[in-house]
């Protein structure tokens, strides 16, 4: 079961709704390929977003570190 659903609007645009689930047996083989590819892309984007948040959190904690501040003042970093 996919944890999202692709909804096609009246003007032809497609929207990804993560609040809905899509069972495998409701998809045609072509749709299954599209959903699989989109699932992989969304997993990659989620992983990148999580890494960016972790890096920002690390930099925030590092900036509060008194030794880091002192190294910046001396000009080491």
Secondary structure, 3 states (H helix, E strand, C coil): CECCEEEECCCCCEEEECCCCECHHHCCHHHHHHHHHHHHHHHHHHHHHHHHHHHHHHHHHHHHCHHHHHHHHHCCC
